[in-house]
């Protein structure tokens, strides 16, 4: 099949959406499909380092706040590029918002992955969400990562259930196949390692993580904050985190780590601590489970799907949850083992790719040319 994946940002930028679409691209490419990605430009992107061909556009923004750049060039690319399936990853971003008026007019089958609707309760997105169901009705399929989050509930209430498919996020078989490096009991004699993985963006909850660690951890424990800084034009919590690390030598900031070192951090830590305020289906929780690493998290996105693999609590109770895990090797082991089982059963990337490929194949069987009205 000829498959197009459209996403707001892509490699070498690092983030949850970028990682998911990259995994989809590689997995589908390795199964013999012709895959390309459409995304925004990046000054450090090199064509010879991309996993599939990348077509980039000088476009930014979203419908609610305004879209700037080569809008028509992107839409013409969608119209004129021969694809059997186009997947548009995440609403509220230009790459999907500019495609919405084209749904039902493209020859390709179209799949939209809403990714949470983080702006659902915001005033300036009110009109956007009022008109969104009408646009999505013209898609061929909608993919949700969980039935336990607001994007699913919103679209079910809007009468879009006949288009809905549930395909969860995943973590790499190759990266996490070996499981844990050490058991918590062995590390306890030298203190525990707590890790969090999130870029230094507003809403990622770094302040809550730091406060919880300082309240619950012992003097030999350490917190490793793995994440990159956004561009200079975006707000960031980097300075506050750097100041916290300067004041408390138990806290380390790790920026720009190669992927293998991030995976190694999951596999060698004792607890994963997550304080984010805005997510859909946090990829980092699935990676934590894949590593057999128990977590403490805010009730963000679909975290409630994984109550058997970690502790979920309000931001102001993260310290209590962390203390509970740090004080019990047995609890860490049981939750970590259950998380590993959940990953093995439902969240291996190989299985996720199976489900996307099956969906695309079924849609492609029904594909017939569609001619837009004059």
Rosetta blueprint (number, residue, H / E / L):
1 X L
2 X E
3 X E
4 X E
5 X E
6 X E
7 X E
8 X L
9 X L
10 X L
11 X L
12 X L
13 X L
14 X L
15 X L
16 X H
17 X H
18 X H
19 X H
20 X H
21 X H
22 X H
23 X H
24 X H
25 X H
26 X H
27 X H
28 X H
29 X H
30 X H
31 X L
32 X L
33 X L
34 X E
35 X E
36 X E
37 X E
38 X E
39 X E
40 X E
41 X L
42 X L
43 X L
44 X L
45 X L
46 X L
47 X H
48 X H
49 X H
50 X L
51 X L
52 X L
53 X E
54 X E
55 X E
56 X E
57 X E
58 X L
59 X E
60 X E
61 X E
62 X E
63 X L
64 X L
65 X L
66 X E
67 X E
68 X E
69 X E
70 X L
71 X H
72 X H
73 X H
74 X H
75 X H
76 X H
77 X H
78 X H
79 X H
80 X H
81 X L
82 X L
83 X L
84 X L
85 X E
86 X E
87 X E
88 X E
89 X E
90 X L
91 X L
92 X L
93 X L
94 X H
95 X H
96 X H
97 X H
98 X H
99 X H
100 X H
101 X L
102 X L
103 X L
104 X L
105 X L
106 X L
107 X L
108 X L
109 X E
110 X E
111 X E
112 X E
113 X E
114 X L
115 X L
116 X L
117 X L
118 X L
119 X L
120 X L
121 X L
122 X L
123 X H
124 X H
125 X H
126 X H
127 X H
128 X H
129 X H
130 X H
131 X H
132 X H
133 X H
134 X H
135 X H
136 X H
137 X L
138 X L
139 X L
140 X L
141 X E
142 X E
143 X E
144 X E
145 X L
146 X L
147 X L
148 X L
149 X L
150 X H
151 X H
152 X H
153 X H
154 X H
155 X H
156 X H
157 X H
158 X L
159 X L
160 X L
161 X H
162 X H
163 X H
164 X E
165 X E
166 X E
167 X L
168 X L
169 X L
170 X L
171 X E
172 X L
173 X H
174 X H
175 X H
176 X H
177 X L
178 X L
179 X L
180 X L
181 X L
182 X L
183 X L
184 X H
185 X H
186 X H
187 X H
188 X H
189 X L
190 X L
191 X L
192 X L
193 X E
194 X E
195 X E
196 X E
197 X E
198 X L
199 X L
200 X E
201 X L
202 X L
203 X L
204 X L
205 X L
206 X H
207 X H
208 X H
209 X H
210 X H
211 X H
212 X H
213 X H
214 X H
215 X H
216 X H
217 X L
218 X L
219 X L
220 X L
221 X L
222 X E
223 X E
224 X E
225 X E
226 X E
227 X L
228 X L
229 X E
230 X L
231 X L
232 X L
233 X L
234 X L
235 X L
236 X L
237 X L
238 X H
239 X H
240 X H
241 X H
242 X H
243 X H
244 X H
245 X H
246 X H
247 X H
248 X L
249 X L
250 X L
251 X E
252 X E
253 X E
254 X E
255 X L
256 X L
257 X L
258 X L
259 X H
260 X H
261 X H
262 X H
263 X H
264 X H
265 X H
266 X H
267 X H
268 X H
269 X L
270 X L
271 X E
272 X E
273 X E
274 X E
275 X L
276 X L
277 X L
278 X L
279 X L
280 X L
281 X L
282 X L
283 X H
284 X H
285 X H
286 X H
287 X H
288 X H
289 X H
290 X H
291 X L
292 X L
293 X L
294 X L
295 X E
296 X E
297 X E
298 X L
299 X L
300 X L
301 X L
302 X L
303 X H
304 X H
305 X H
306 X H
307 X L
308 X L
309 X L
310 X E
311 X E
312 X E
313 X L
314 X L
315 X H
316 X H
317 X H
318 X H
319 X H
320 X H
321 X H
322 X H
323 X H
324 X H
325 X H
326 X H
327 X L
328 X L
329 X H
330 X H
331 X H
332 X H
333 X H
334 X H
335 X H
336 X H
337 X H
338 X H
339 X H
340 X H
341 X H
342 X H
343 X H
344 X H
345 X H
346 X H
347 X H
348 X E
349 X H
350 X H
351 X H
352 X H
353 X H
354 X H
355 X H
356 X H
357 X H
358 X H
359 X H
360 X H
361 X H
362 X H
363 X H
364 X H
365 X H
366 X L
367 X L
368 X L
369 X L
370 X L
371 X L
372 X L
373 X L
374 X L
